[in-house]
């Protein structure tokens, strides 16, 4: 079991025993470390959405899925829209540059907080167009 704690101001307690959930935690770590603890589940949801958008774009070529995620924010009001657009773009860049070799997408997933404060993520990874499960992270 891998355990990570950040600063007391922005505590992040994660438990990941699976290769896939660990990769998602590593991918989302910069935003998890900046955010208050009650935002961690939403950050993971956003991170998984961008992870999948970049991954599917890689399978199909182009940027259609990332562009659709960004376009979905176009009608959102300021303040907030510009910040969220920059987060989405940064997440997409991070996935391409630091996790580009990971060609699996996230299929089914769930996140929960344990009684002692750890965040548990379960991920079912899918290869190539999401058709077959690869392996499950507990």
FIMILUM-7049 format. One record per residue: residue number from 1; residue in one letter; chain; y, z, x of N, C-alpha, C, CB in turn. Coordinates in nm, 2 decimals, padded with zeros to 4 digits. Glycine has a CB too. Layout:
REM FIMILUM-7049
NUM/A/A/Y/Z/X/Y/Z/X/Y/Z/X/Y/Z/X
...
This chain:
REM FIMILUM-7049
1/X/A/-00.12/00.00/00.08/00.00/00.00/00.00/00.12/00.00/00.09/00.00/00.12/-00.10
2/X/A/00.22/-00.09/00.06/00.34/-00.10/00.13/00.45/-00.03/00.05/00.38/-00.25/00.16
3/X/A/00.53/00.05/00.11/00.63/00.12/00.05/00.76/00.10/00.12/00.60/00.27/00.03
4/X/A/00.87/00.08/00.05/01.00/00.06/00.11/01.10/00.13/00.03/01.03/-00.10/00.11
5/X/A/01.19/00.19/00.11/01.30/00.27/00.04/01.43/00.22/00.11/01.29/00.42/00.06
6/X/A/01.54/00.20/00.03/01.67/00.16/00.08/01.76/00.29/00.08/01.73/00.05/00.00
7/X/A/01.89/00.26/00.09/01.98/00.37/00.10/01.98/00.45/-00.03/02.12/00.31/00.12
8/X/A/02.02/00.58/-00.02/02.03/00.67/-00.14/02.12/00.61/-00.25/02.07/00.81/-00.10
9/X/A/02.22/00.54/-00.21/02.31/00.48/-00.32/02.24/00.37/-00.40/02.44/00.43/-00.25
10/X/A/02.16/00.30/-00.34/02.09/00.19/-00.41/01.94/00.20/-00.38/02.14/00.05/-00.37
11/X/A/01.87/00.30/-00.44/01.73/00.32/-00.41/01.64/00.21/-00.46/01.68/00.45/-00.47
12/X/A/01.56/00.16/-00.38/01.45/00.07/-00.42/01.32/00.12/-00.37/01.48/-00.08/-00.37
13/X/A/01.24/00.15/-00.46/01.10/00.20/-00.43/01.01/00.10/-00.48/01.07/00.34/-00.48
14/X/A/00.94/00.03/-00.39/00.85/-00.07/-00.43/00.71/-00.04/-00.39/00.89/-00.21/-00.39
15/X/A/00.61/-00.08/-00.46/00.47/-00.07/-00.42/00.41/-00.20/-00.45/00.40/00.04/-00.50
16/X/A/00.37/-00.26/-00.34/00.30/-00.39/-00.36/00.17/-00.39/-00.28/00.39/-00.51/-00.32
17/X/A/00.06/-00.42/-00.35/-00.07/-00.43/-00.28/-00.12/-00.57/-00.27/-00.17/-00.34/-00.35
18/X/A/-00.04/-00.66/-00.33/-00.09/-00.80/-00.33/00.00/-00.89/-00.25/-00.10/-00.85/-00.47
19/X/A/-00.06/-00.99/-00.19/00.02/-01.09/-00.11/00.13/-01.15/-00.19/-00.08/-01.19/-00.06
20/X/A/00.10/-01.19/-00.32/00.20/-01.26/-00.40/00.31/-01.17/-00.44/00.13/-01.33/-00.52
21/X/A/00.28/-01.06/-00.49/00.39/-00.97/-00.54/00.47/-00.92/-00.42/00.33/-00.84/-00.61
22/X/A/00.41/-00.91/-00.30/00.48/-00.87/-00.18/00.58/-00.98/-00.14/00.39/-00.85/-00.07
23/X/A/00.54/-01.11/-00.16/00.63/-01.22/-00.12/00.75/-01.22/-00.22/00.56/-01.35/-00.13
24/X/A/00.73/-01.19/-00.35/00.84/-01.19/-00.45/00.93/-01.08/-00.41/00.78/-01.18/-00.59
25/X/A/00.88/-00.96/-00.38/00.97/-00.85/-00.34/01.05/-00.88/-00.22/00.88/-00.72/-00.31
26/X/A/00.99/-00.95/-00.12/01.06/-00.99/00.00/01.17/-01.09/-00.03/00.96/-01.05/00.11
27/X/A/01.14/-01.18/-00.12/01.23/-01.28/-00.16/01.35/-01.22/-00.23/01.16/-01.39/-00.25
28/X/A/01.33/-01.13/-00.32/01.44/-01.06/-00.40/01.50/-00.95/-00.33/01.38/-01.02/-00.53
29/X/A/01.45/-00.90/-00.21/01.50/-00.78/-00.15/01.65/-00.77/-00.13/01.43/-00.77/-00.01
30/X/A/01.72/-00.88/-00.09/01.87/-00.86/-00.07/01.94/-00.82/-00.19/01.92/-00.99/-00.02
31/X/A/01.89/-00.87/-00.31/01.96/-00.84/-00.43/01.91/-00.71/-00.49/01.94/-00.95/-00.54
32/X/A/01.79/-00.67/-00.46/01.73/-00.54/-00.50/01.80/-00.43/-00.43/01.58/-00.54/-00.48
33/X/A/01.83/-00.45/-00.30/01.90/-00.35/-00.22/02.04/-00.33/-00.26/01.89/-00.39/-00.07
34/X/A/02.11/-00.43/-00.32/02.25/-00.42/-00.35/02.27/-00.36/-00.49/02.31/-00.55/-00.35
35/X/A/02.17/-00.37/-00.58/02.18/-00.34/-00.72/02.14/-00.20/-00.75/02.10/-00.44/-00.80
36/X/A/02.20/-00.14/-00.86/02.15/-00.01/-00.91/02.01/-00.02/-00.95/02.24/00.04/-01.02
37/X/A/01.94/00.08/-00.95/01.79/00.09/-00.98/01.76/00.03/-01.12/01.74/00.23/-00.96
38/X/A/01.85/00.06/-01.21/01.82/00.01/-01.35/01.83/-00.14/-01.37/01.91/00.08/-01.45
39/X/A/01.88/-00.21/-01.27/01.89/-00.36/-01.27/01.77/-00.43/-01.20/02.02/-00.40/-01.21
40/X/A/01.68/-00.35/-01.14/01.58/-00.41/-01.06/01.48/-00.50/-01.13/01.50/-00.31/-00.99
41/X/A/01.45/-00.46/-01.25/01.36/-00.55/-01.33/01.42/-00.68/-01.37/01.31/-00.48/-01.46
42/X/A/01.55/-00.68/-01.40/01.62/-00.80/-01.44/01.64/-00.89/-01.31/01.76/-00.77/-01.49
43/X/A/01.66/-00.83/-01.20/01.67/-00.91/-01.07/01.54/-00.98/-01.04/01.71/-00.82/-00.96
44/X/A/01.43/-00.91/-01.06/01.29/-00.97/-01.04/01.27/-01.08/-01.14/01.18/-00.86/-01.05
45/X/A/01.31/-01.07/-01.26/01.30/-01.17/-01.36/01.38/-01.30/-01.32/01.35/-01.12/-01.50
46/X/A/01.50/-01.28/-01.27/01.58/-01.39/-01.22/01.52/-01.45/-01.10/01.73/-01.34/-01.19
47/X/A/01.47/-01.37/-01.01/01.42/-01.42/-00.88/01.29/-01.50/-00.91/01.38/-01.30/-00.79
48/X/A/01.21/-01.46/-01.00/01.09/-01.53/-01.04/01.12/-01.66/-01.10/01.00/-01.45/-01.13
49/X/A/01.23/-01.66/-01.19/01.27/-01.79/-01.25/01.32/-01.89/-01.14/01.38/-01.76/-01.35
50/X/A/01.39/-01.84/-01.05/01.44/-01.94/-00.94/01.33/-01.98/-00.85/01.56/-01.87/-00.86
51/X/A/01.24/-01.88/-00.82/01.12/-01.91/-00.73/01.05/-02.03/-00.80/01.03/-01.79/-00.72
52/X/A/01.02/-02.02/-00.93/00.95/-02.12/-01.00/01.02/-02.25/-01.01/00.91/-02.07/-01.14
53/X/A/01.15/-02.24/-01.03/01.23/-02.37/-01.04/01.23/-02.44/-00.91/01.38/-02.33/-01.08
54/X/A/01.25/-02.38/-00.80/01.25/-02.44/-00.67/01.11/-02.49/-00.64/01.29/-02.34/-00.55
55/X/A/01.00/-02.42/-00.67/00.87/-02.46/-00.65/00.83/-02.58/-00.72/00.77/-02.34/-00.68
56/X/A/00.86/-02.58/-00.85/00.83/-02.70/-00.94/00.91/-02.82/-00.89/00.86/-02.67/-01.09
57/X/A/01.04/-02.80/-00.85/01.11/-02.91/-00.80/01.04/-02.97/-00.67/01.26/-02.87/-00.76
58/X/A/00.99/-02.88/-00.59/00.91/-02.93/-00.47/00.79/-03.01/-00.51/00.87/-02.81/-00.39
59/X/A/00.72/-02.96/-00.62/00.60/-03.04/-00.66/00.64/-03.18/-00.71/00.53/-02.96/-00.77
60/X/A/00.75/-03.18/-00.79/00.79/-03.31/-00.85/00.89/-03.39/-00.78/00.84/-03.27/-00.99
61/X/A/00.96/-03.33/-00.68/01.07/-03.39/-00.61/01.20/-03.38/-00.69/01.03/-03.54/-00.59
62/X/A/01.31/-03.36/-00.62/01.43/-03.35/-00.69/01.48/-03.21/-00.71/01.43/-03.42/-00.82
63/X/A/01.58/-03.19/-00.79/01.63/-03.06/-00.81/01.65/-03.03/-00.96/01.77/-03.04/-00.74
64/X/A/01.58/-03.10/-01.04/01.60/-03.09/-01.19/01.59/-02.95/-01.24/01.50/-03.18/-01.26
65/X/A/01.49/-02.87/-01.20/01.46/-02.74/-01.26/01.57/-02.64/-01.21/01.33/-02.69/-01.22
66/X/A/01.61/-02.65/-01.08/01.72/-02.56/-01.03/01.85/-02.60/-01.10/01.73/-02.57/-00.88
67/X/A/01.88/-02.73/-01.12/02.00/-02.77/-01.19/02.00/-02.72/-01.33/02.01/-02.92/-01.18
68/X/A/01.88/-02.72/-01.40/01.88/-02.67/-01.54/01.91/-02.52/-01.54/01.74/-02.70/-01.59
69/X/A/01.86/-02.44/-01.44/01.89/-02.30/-01.44/02.04/-02.28/-01.43/01.81/-02.23/-01.32
70/X/A/02.10/-02.36/-01.34/02.25/-02.34/-01.31/02.32/-02.39/-01.44/02.29/-02.43/-01.19
71/X/A/02.28/-02.50/-01.50/02.35/-02.55/-01.62/02.34/-02.45/-01.73/02.29/-02.68/-01.66
72/X/A/02.24/-02.37/-01.74/02.22/-02.27/-01.84/02.33/-02.17/-01.84/02.09/-02.21/-01.83
73/X/A/02.40/-02.15/-01.72/02.51/-02.06/-01.71/02.65/-02.12/-01.74/02.51/-01.99/-01.57
74/X/A/02.65/-02.25/-01.75/02.78/-02.32/-01.76/02.87/-02.26/-01.87/02.76/-02.46/-01.78
75/X/A/02.81/-02.22/-01.98/02.88/-02.18/-02.10/02.91/-02.03/-02.10/02.81/-02.21/-02.23
76/X/A/02.86/-01.96/-02.00/02.88/-01.81/-01.99/03.03/-01.79/-01.95/02.79/-01.75/-01.89
77/X/A/03.08/-01.68/-02.00/03.23/-01.65/-01.98/03.25/-01.59/-01.84/03.28/-01.56/-02.08
78/X/A/03.37/-01.60/-01.79/03.41/-01.52/-01.68/03.46/-01.38/-01.73/03.52/-01.59/-01.59
79/X/A/03.46/-01.28/-01.66/03.40/-01.27/-01.53/03.25/-01.26/-01.54/03.46/-01.15/-01.45
80/X/A/03.19/-01.30/-01.44/03.04/-01.29/-01.43/02.98/-01.43/-01.40/02.99/-01.24/-01.56
81/X/A/03.03/-01.53/-01.47/02.97/-01.66/-01.45/02.97/-01.71/-01.30/03.04/-01.77/-01.54
82/X/A/03.08/-01.70/-01.24/03.09/-01.74/-01.10/03.00/-01.66/-01.01/03.23/-01.73/-01.05
83/X/A/02.99/-01.53/-01.03/02.91/-01.45/-00.95/02.76/-01.49/-00.97/02.93/-01.30/-00.99
84/X/A/02.72/-01.50/-01.10/02.58/-01.54/-01.13/02.55/-01.68/-01.07/02.55/-01.54/-01.28
85/X/A/02.64/-01.77/-01.08/02.61/-01.90/-01.02/02.59/-01.89/-00.87/02.73/-02.00/-01.05
86/X/A/02.67/-01.81/-00.81/02.65/-01.80/-00.66/02.52/-01.73/-00.63/02.77/-01.71/-00.60
87/X/A/02.48/-01.63/-00.71/02.35/-01.57/-00.69/02.24/-01.67/-00.71/02.33/-01.45/-00.79
88/X/A/02.24/-01.75/-00.81/02.14/-01.85/-00.84/02.13/-01.95/-00.72/02.16/-01.92/-00.97
89/X/A/02.24/-02.00/-00.68/02.25/-02.09/-00.57/02.19/-02.03/-00.44/02.39/-02.15/-00.54
90/X/A/02.23/-01.91/-00.41/02.18/-01.84/-00.29/02.03/-01.81/-00.30/02.26/-01.70/-00.27
91/X/A/01.98/-01.77/-00.42/01.84/-01.75/-00.43/01.76/-01.89/-00.41/01.81/-01.70/-00.57
92/X/A/01.82/-02.00/-00.46/01.75/-02.12/-00.45/01.75/-02.16/-00.30/01.82/-02.23/-00.53
93/X/A/01.86/-02.14/-00.23/01.87/-02.17/-00.09/01.77/-02.08/-00.01/02.01/-02.15/-00.03
94/X/A/01.76/-01.95/-00.04/01.67/-01.86/00.03/01.53/-01.91/00.01/01.69/-01.72/-00.02
95/X/A/01.49/-01.95/-00.11/01.35/-01.99/-00.14/01.32/-02.11/-00.06/01.33/-02.02/-00.29
96/X/A/01.41/-02.21/-00.05/01.39/-02.33/00.02/01.38/-02.30/00.17/01.50/-02.44/00.00
97/X/A/01.47/-02.22/00.23/01.48/-02.20/00.37/01.38/-02.10/00.42/01.62/-02.16/00.41
98/X/A/01.36/-01.99/00.35/01.28/-01.89/00.41/01.14/-01.88/00.35/01.34/-01.75/00.39
99/X/A/01.12/-01.94/00.23/00.99/-01.93/00.16/00.94/-02.07/00.12/01.00/-01.84/00.04
100/X/A/00.99/-02.17/00.19/00.96/-02.31/00.15/00.81/-02.34/00.17/01.04/-02.40/00.23
101/X/A/00.74/-02.27/00.26/00.60/-02.30/00.29/00.51/-02.24/00.17/00.56/-02.24/00.42
102/X/A/00.57/-02.16/00.09/00.50/-02.10/-00.02/00.51/-02.20/-00.14/00.55/-01.96/-00.06
103/X/A/00.40/-02.27/-00.16/00.40/-02.37/-00.26/00.34/-02.33/-00.40/00.32/-02.49/-00.21
104/X/A/00.31/-02.20/-00.41/00.25/-02.15/-00.54/00.37/-02.11/-00.63/00.16/-02.03/-00.51
105/X/A/00.35/-02.12/-00.75/00.44/-02.07/-00.85/00.39/-01.94/-00.91/00.46/-02.18/-00.96
106/X/A/00.47/-01.87/-00.98/00.44/-01.75/-01.05/00.40/-01.79/-01.19/00.55/-01.64/-01.05
107/X/A/00.28/-01.76/-01.23/00.23/-01.78/-01.37/00.26/-01.65/-01.45/00.08/-01.81/-01.38
108/X/A/00.16/-01.58/-01.49/00.18/-01.45/-01.56/00.23/-01.35/-01.46/00.05/-01.41/-01.63
109/X/A/00.31/-01.26/-01.51/00.36/-01.15/-01.43/00.41/-01.04/-01.52/00.47/-01.20/-01.33
110/X/A/00.41/-00.92/-01.46/00.46/-00.80/-01.53/00.52/-00.71/-01.43/00.35/-00.73/-01.61
111/X/A/00.61/-00.63/-01.47/00.67/-00.53/-01.38/00.69/-00.40/-01.46/00.81/-00.58/-01.33
112/X/A/00.67/-00.29/-01.39/00.68/-00.16/-01.46/00.73/-00.06/-01.35/00.55/-00.12/-01.53
113/X/A/00.79/00.05/-01.40/00.83/00.15/-01.31/00.73/00.27/-01.33/00.97/00.20/-01.34
114/X/A/00.67/00.32/-01.22/00.58/00.43/-01.23/00.65/00.56/-01.25/00.49/00.44/-01.10
115/X/A/00.58/00.67/-01.29/00.65/00.79/-01.31/00.72/00.85/-01.18/00.55/00.90/-01.36
116/X/A/00.67/00.81/-01.07/00.74/00.86/-00.94/00.85/00.77/-00.89/00.64/00.88/-00.83
117/X/A/00.88/00.66/-00.97/01.00/00.58/-00.94/00.96/00.45/-00.87/01.09/00.65/-00.86
118/X/A/00.84/00.43/-00.84/00.80/00.30/-00.77/00.81/00.19/-00.87/00.66/00.31/-00.71
119/X/A/00.84/00.07/-00.83/00.84/-00.05/-00.91/00.71/-00.13/-00.88/00.97/-00.14/-00.88
120/X/A/00.63/-00.15/-00.98/00.51/-00.22/-00.96/00.52/-00.36/-01.02/00.39/-00.14/-01.03
121/X/A/00.48/-00.46/-00.94/00.48/-00.60/-00.99/00.34/-00.66/-00.98/00.58/-00.68/-00.90
122/X/A/00.30/-00.72/-01.09/00.17/-00.79/-01.09/00.20/-00.93/-01.11/00.08/-00.73/-01.21
123/X/A/00.14/-01.02/-01.02/00.17/-01.16/-01.02/00.04/-01.24/-01.03/00.26/-01.20/-00.90
124/X/A/00.04/-01.34/-01.11/-00.07/-01.44/-01.10/-00.01/-01.57/-01.05/-00.14/-01.46/-01.25
125/X/A/-00.05/-01.60/-00.93/00.01/-01.72/-00.86/-00.07/-01.85/-00.91/00.00/-01.71/-00.71
126/X/A/00.01/-01.96/-00.92/-00.05/-02.08/-00.96/-00.02/-02.19/-00.86/00.00/-02.12/-01.10
127/X/A/-00.12/-02.27/-00.83/-00.10/-02.38/-00.73/-00.07/-02.51/-00.81/-00.22/-02.40/-00.64
128/X/A/00.00/-02.61/-00.75/00.01/-02.74/-00.80/00.03/-02.76/-00.95/-00.10/-02.82/-00.76
129/X/A/00.15/-02.76/-00.99/00.19/-02.79/-01.13/00.14/-02.68/-01.22/00.13/-02.92/-01.18
130/X/A/00.10/-02.56/-01.17/00.07/-02.45/-01.25/-00.06/-02.46/-01.33/00.18/-02.42/-01.34
131/X/A/-00.15/-02.55/-01.29/-00.27/-02.57/-01.37/-00.38/-02.47/-01.35/-00.32/-02.71/-01.34
132/X/A/-00.39/-02.42/-01.23/-00.50/-02.33/-01.21/-00.45/-02.20/-01.13/-00.62/-02.39/-01.13
133/X/A/-00.50/-02.09/-01.18/-00.46/-01.96/-01.11/-00.52/-01.96/-00.97/-00.51/-01.84/-01.19
134/X/A/-00.44/-01.91/-00.88/-00.48/-01.89/-00.74/-00.55/-01.76/-00.72/-00.37/-01.91/-00.64
135/X/A/-00.47/-01.66/-00.74/-00.52/-01.52/-00.72/-00.42/-01.43/-00.79/-00.54/-01.49/-00.57
136/X/A/-00.46/-01.31/-00.82/-00.38/-01.21/-00.89/-00.34/-01.10/-00.79/-00.45/-01.15/-01.01
137/X/A/-00.22/-01.06/-00.79/-00.17/-00.94/-00.72/-00.18/-00.83/-00.81/-00.03/-00.96/-00.65
138/X/A/-00.24/-00.72/-00.77/-00.25/-00.61/-00.87/-00.12/-00.55/-00.91/-00.33/-00.49/-00.81
